Amino acid sequence: MKVYVVLSIAFLFLIGFQFEASAHLDTGEPPSTHQGDSPTFESLVVTEQFTGKPARPVLAGRDALKYRTVITEGSREGPNFAGHFTIVEWGCGGGCVQFAIVDAKTGRVFMPQFYVGPRAVAEGSDSEPEDPLKYHKDSKLLIVNGSRNEKGEGVYYYKWDMGKLTLIKSNDKNKT
């Protein structure tokens, strides 16, 4: 009887997986580029919150050493991302933003492999462009608005997990 139940559950899982996969065949694009529901901060919540004194940054690698002053000063503010991490941002000219992610517990510094260029504002618009980086202290979601390393332009949704940013969805306005 138990074997029958396990096989039935496995069969239903496979059918559901096949249905989900076939839903993405219509456009020929991977699921991460669909214009549908975008990830939310609430969908990637972290429950752990660090409240102690942030550890001094461990500056290893050429980029971390190059920006040691801004990383060290910014990390003193304490966690603002994913429970116990601090995103430290600094300008790189013309609306460009570079950043580091510092673990407040250990001081480990993570240097993303991209910087964020500004998004274009519609001609004649009085509005300011959106912030290039959006994040919350209680969420693993990082939203990037603009162009990454001057390639593409759009909104990119990253999940912070195990010391790395993983792209989970993109709305690149240059894709057709």
PEKAQUI-V890738 format. One record per residue. N is the residue number from 0. RES is the residue in one letter. SS is DSSP state (H for helix, E for strand, L for the rest). OMEGA is omega in radians with two decimals (NA if undefined). NEAR is the number of other C-alpha atoms within 8 Angstrom. Layout:
# PEKAQUI-V890738
<<N | RES | SS | OMEGA | NEAR> <N | RES | SS | OMEGA | NEAR>>
This chain:
# PEKAQUI-V890738
<<0 | M | L | -3.14 | 4> <1 | K | H | 3.13 | 5> <2 | V | H | 3.12 | 6> <3 | Y | H | 3.14 | 7> <4 | V | H | 3.14 | 8> <5 | V | H | 3.12 | 8> <6 | L | H | 3.11 | 8> <7 | S | H | 3.13 | 8> <8 | I | H | 3.12 | 8> <9 | A | H | 3.13 | 8> <10 | F | H | 3.13 | 8> <11 | L | H | 3.09 | 8> <12 | F | H | 3.14 | 8> <13 | L | H | 3.11 | 8> <14 | I | H | 3.11 | 8> <15 | G | H | 3.12 | 8> <16 | F | H | -3.14 | 8> <17 | Q | H | 3.13 | 8> <18 | F | H | 3.13 | 8> <19 | E | H | 3.14 | 8> <20 | A | H | -3.12 | 8> <21 | S | H | 3.12 | 8> <22 | A | H | -3.11 | 7> <23 | H | L | -3.13 | 11> <24 | L | L | -3.08 | 8> <25 | D | L | -3.07 | 6> <26 | T | L | -3.10 | 5> <27 | G | L | 3.13 | 6> <28 | E | L | 3.04 | 9> <29 | P | L | -3.09 | 7> <30 | P | H | -3.05 | 7> <31 | S | H | -3.11 | 8> <32 | T | H | 3.12 | 10> <33 | H | L | -3.13 | 10> <34 | Q | L | -3.09 | 6> <35 | G | L | -3.09 | 4> <36 | D | L | 3.09 | 4> <37 | S | L | 3.09 | 7> <38 | P | L | 3.11 | 9> <39 | T | L | 3.08 | 7> <40 | F | H | -3.13 | 11> <41 | E | H | -3.13 | 6> <42 | S | H | -3.13 | 6> <43 | L | H | -3.08 | 11> <44 | V | E | 2.96 | 10> <45 | V | L | -3.12 | 10> <46 | T | L | -3.14 | 6> <47 | E | L | 3.10 | 7> <48 | Q | L | 3.14 | 8> <49 | F | L | -3.11 | 9> <50 | T | L | -3.11 | 4> <51 | G | L | 3.08 | 4> <52 | K | L | -3.13 | 6> <53 | P | L | 3.09 | 11> <54 | A | L | 3.08 | 9> <55 | R | L | -3.12 | 10> <56 | P | L | 3.04 | 13> <57 | V | E | -3.02 | 7> <58 | L | L | 3.12 | 9> <59 | A | L | -3.13 | 7> <60 | G | L | -3.05 | 6> <61 | R | H | -3.09 | 6> <62 | D | H | 3.13 | 7> <63 | A | H | 3.11 | 13> <64 | L | H | 3.13 | 9> <65 | K | H | -3.09 | 6> <66 | Y | L | -3.03 | 8> <67 | R | H | -3.08 | 9> <68 | T | H | -3.11 | 6> <69 | V | H | 3.12 | 9> <70 | I | H | -3.13 | 12> <71 | T | H | -3.14 | 10> <72 | E | H | -3.12 | 8> <73 | G | H | -3.11 | 10> <74 | S | H | 3.11 | 16> <75 | R | L | -3.13 | 8> <76 | E | L | -3.14 | 7> <77 | G | L | -3.02 | 11> <78 | P | L | 3.04 | 15> <79 | N | L | -3.03 | 13> <80 | F | E | 2.97 | 14> <81 | A | L | 3.01 | 15> <82 | G | L | -3.09 | 14> <83 | H | L | 3.11 | 15> <84 | F | E | 3.09 | 14> <85 | T | E | 2.99 | 15> <86 | I | E | 3.11 | 12> <87 | V | E | -3.11 | 12> <88 | E | E | 3.01 | 9> <89 | W | E | -3.12 | 8> <90 | G | E | 3.08 | 8> <91 | C | L | 3.05 | 8> <92 | G | L | 3.02 | 6> <93 | G | L | 3.14 | 5> <94 | G | L | 3.13 | 8> <95 | C | L | 3.13 | 11> <96 | V | E | 2.96 | 13> <97 | Q | E | -3.12 | 11> <98 | F | E | 3.04 | 11> <99 | A | E | 3.07 | 13> <100 | I | E | -3.05 | 12> <101 | V | E | 3.09 | 14> <102 | D | E | -3.11 | 13> <103 | A | L | 3.13 | 17> <104 | K | L | -2.99 | 8> <105 | T | L | -3.07 | 8> <106 | G | L | -3.13 | 12> <107 | R | E | -3.10 | 10> <108 | V | E | 3.10 | 13> <109 | F | E | -3.14 | 9> <110 | M | E | 3.10 | 9> <111 | P | L | -3.08 | 9> <112 | Q | L | 3.10 | 4> <113 | F | L | 2.96 | 7> <114 | Y | L | -3.04 | 11> <115 | V | E | 3.05 | 15> <116 | G | E | -3.07 | 13> <117 | P | L | 3.01 | 12> <118 | R | L | 3.09 | 12> <119 | A | L | 3.05 | 6> <120 | V | L | -3.12 | 8> <121 | A | L | -3.13 | 5> <122 | E | L | -3.13 | 4> <123 | G | L | -3.14 | 4> <124 | S | L | 3.09 | 6> <125 | D | L | -3.06 | 4> <126 | S | L | 3.07 | 5> <127 | E | L | 3.05 | 5> <128 | P | L | 3.12 | 8> <129 | E | L | 3.07 | 6> <130 | D | L | -3.12 | 6> <131 | P | L | 3.13 | 13> <132 | L | E | 3.04 | 8> <133 | K | E | -3.11 | 8> <134 | Y | E | 3.10 | 12> <135 | H | L | 3.14 | 11> <136 | K | L | -3.06 | 11> <137 | D | L | -3.11 | 13> <138 | S | E | 3.09 | 14> <139 | K | L | -3.08 | 15> <140 | L | E | 3.00 | 15> <141 | L | E | 3.12 | 11> <142 | I | E | -3.13 | 12> <143 | V | E | 3.11 | 12> <144 | N | E | 3.10 | 15> <145 | G | E | 3.11 | 14> <146 | S | E | 3.12 | 13> <147 | R | E | -3.12 | 11> <148 | N | L | 3.11 | 8> <149 | E | L | 3.10 | 8> <150 | K | E | -3.14 | 6> <151 | G | E | 3.04 | 10> <152 | E | E | -3.14 | 13> <153 | G | E | 3.12 | 13> <154 | V | E | -3.08 | 11> <155 | Y | E | -3.09 | 13> <156 | Y | E | -3.12 | 14> <157 | Y | E | 3.02 | 13> <158 | K | E | 3.09 | 12> <159 | W | E | -3.12 | 12> <160 | D | E | 3.06 | 8> <161 | M | L | 3.06 | 4> <162 | G | L | 3.09 | 6> <163 | K | E | 3.07 | 7> <164 | L | E | 3.11 | 9> <165 | T | E | 3.10 | 8> <166 | L | E | -3.14 | 9> <167 | I | E | 3.09 | 9> <168 | K | E | 3.04 | 13> <169 | S | E | 3.01 | 12> <170 | N | E | -3.09 | 10> <171 | D | E | -3.07 | 11> <172 | K | L | 3.13 | 8> <173 | N | L | 3.10 | 7> <174 | K | L | 3.11 | 4> <175 | T | L | NA | 3>>
